[in-house]
């Protein structure tokens, strides 16, 4: 249930039940049981964090985040003005890094590998292995 909704009154609930068939009531009962089981499981998983006996993987012991995706280069922000995309500078002056190859080197390597696959008729898998 979201924070902006309130439960329906017992009278409205009883009125809604009158219109449902027995099979639909059984189905709704199973849905509610499934939801309750899911909530209990989730609560059991989150309890150590709520009690303070466990810390999230991305935090230190004092609860501070180990890194911020907005400043560590995970996300790159920018603006679009008149159809022109302008990226903000990377933190610490680091350029965005995706690997050790330039785009052109990666394209050439993929074309070479795809060409090798086309020429390898004896390859039983017939695919590209990454």
N, C-alpha and C positions, 0 to 999 in steps of 0.2 A: 504494500500500500504506500502511496506517495505521501509526502508531508502535507499536501494541500487537500487531501480527501479525508472524509470521516466515514466510519462504518455505518451501514444502514441500520435502521431500527429493527428490533425483533418483529414488529408488526409488518413492516415492508418485506422482510425476509420471508415470513410465513405466507404472505400474499403471493410472492414470487414462486414459492414452492408449489402452490396449488395448481399452477398451470403446467407443471412439468410431469412427464410420464415417469413411471417407476424406473425404466431403464435409464432415462436421463438423470434421475436422482442418483442412481448408483454411479453413473459416470461422473457427475459433479462431486460425489463423495470421494471417489478415487482421485480426482484432480486436487481436491483440498488436502487429502492425505499426502499426495506427492509433494505439494507445495510445502506442507508442514515438515516433511522429512528433509526436503532440500534446505529449508531454513535452519533446522536443527543441525544438519551437517555443516552448513556454512558457519553457524555460531560456534560449533565445536572447533572448526579450523581457525577462526578468528579470536577465540578466547585467550590464547597465550599473548597475543598482541595487545588485547584490551587490558589484560592483567599486568602487562609490562614485563613478562618473563621471556618474551621473544622480540626480536627486532626484524624489521623488513630487510630484505637482501640489499636494497639500495641505500640503506642508512648505516651510520656508525652507531656505536653503543650509546651515544648521547642523543640519538634520534635525529641528528642533522643529516640531510641528504649527502651522499658521497659525491654526487655530481648533479648539475642542473642541465637538463636537456636543452634549455634555452641558451645556455652559455658554453656548453662543451662541444658544440658543433653537430649535435644530433639533429637539430632543426636549424634550417637557415631561413631567416626572415627577410622581408623586403617589401617593396611596394610595386603596384602596377598603376601607371599614370599614362593616360592616352595610349593604352595598348603596349607601353614599353615597360618591361620588367626590370627593376633595379634591386639587386640583392644588397642587404646590409653587409658590412665587413664582418669577417669571422673573428671570434674572440681570440685574444693573444696573438693576433696577426697570422694565425695558421690558415692556410688555404683549405678548402674542402678536399678531403682525401677519400677516394673510394678504393684505391689499390695502387699497385706499383706501375701499372701500364697507363699510357695516355690513351685517349679515345681512339686515335689512329692505330696505335699498336694493338689494342684490344680487338678492333675491327679486323685487322690483318690476321691476327692469330685465330679468330673465329672463322674467317673465310678459309684459312689454310686447313683448319680442323674439319670444317664442313666439306671441303674438297677431298680430304683424306677419307672421310666416311663414304662419299659417293664412289670412290675408287676401290673401296674394300668390300668386294662382293662376298668374300669368305667370312666376313664378320657376322656371326650368328645373331647377335643382339640387334644389329641394324639401327643403332641409335647413338646419340651423343652422350657420353658419360662425363659428368661434371665432378 
